[in-house]
């Protein structure tokens, strides 16, 4: 799944948050898009788990917004 924070200053914090929750997360070459993978989860299960993690992040950073690219 690819994510793009509306404010690039959140990229580092979001990557760290995802990694702390056992996701593989890294920034793509454009420096604003994050690729996130949930190891050992596939298909809809992976999407649901990442979505739950992102909801948790948004409760901690309600001012931060992001777009899901795929």
C-alpha positions in Angstrom: 0.0 0.0 0.0 1.2 3.5 -0.8 0.5 6.5 1.4 1.2 10.2 0.9 0.9 12.6 3.8 -0.6 16.0 2.9 2.2 17.6 4.8 5.6 16.1 4.0 6.8 16.9 7.5 4.8 13.9 8.7 6.6 11.4 6.5 9.3 10.4 9.0 6.9 10.2 12.0 4.5 8.0 10.0 7.2 5.7 8.8 8.5 5.3 12.4 5.0 4.7 13.7 4.4 2.0 11.1 7.7 0.3 11.8 7.0 0.2 15.5 3.9 -1.8 14.7 5.8 -4.5 12.7 5.2 -3.0 9.3 7.8 -2.7 6.6 7.7 1.0 5.7 10.0 3.1 3.5 10.0 6.3 1.6 10.0 6.2 -2.2 12.3 8.2 -4.3 9.9 11.2 -4.5 10.6 11.6 -0.7 6.9 12.0 0.1 5.3 8.7 -0.7 5.5 5.8 1.8 5.3 2.2 0.8 4.0 0.0 3.6 3.7 -3.8 3.8 2.3 -5.9 6.6 4.5 -9.1 6.7 2.6 -12.3 6.9 -0.7 -10.8 5.9 -2.0 -10.8 2.3 -4.9 -9.3 0.4 -7.8 -7.9 2.3 -6.3 -9.0 5.6 -3.2 -6.9 5.0 -5.3 -3.9 3.9 -7.5 -4.2 7.0 -4.5 -4.4 9.4 -2.7 -1.4 7.9 -6.0 0.6 8.0 -6.4 -0.2 11.7 -2.8 0.9 12.3 -3.5 4.1 10.4 -6.6 4.9 12.4 -4.6 4.6 15.6 -2.0 7.0 14.2 -4.7 9.5 13.2 -6.1 9.5 16.8 -2.6 10.4 18.0 -2.1 13.0 15.2 -5.6 14.2 14.3 -4.2 17.2 12.3 -2.2 14.9 10.0 -3.9 13.8 6.8 -2.8 11.4 4.1 -3.9 9.9 0.9 -3.9 6.2 0.1 -2.4 5.8 -3.3 -3.4 2.1 -4.0 
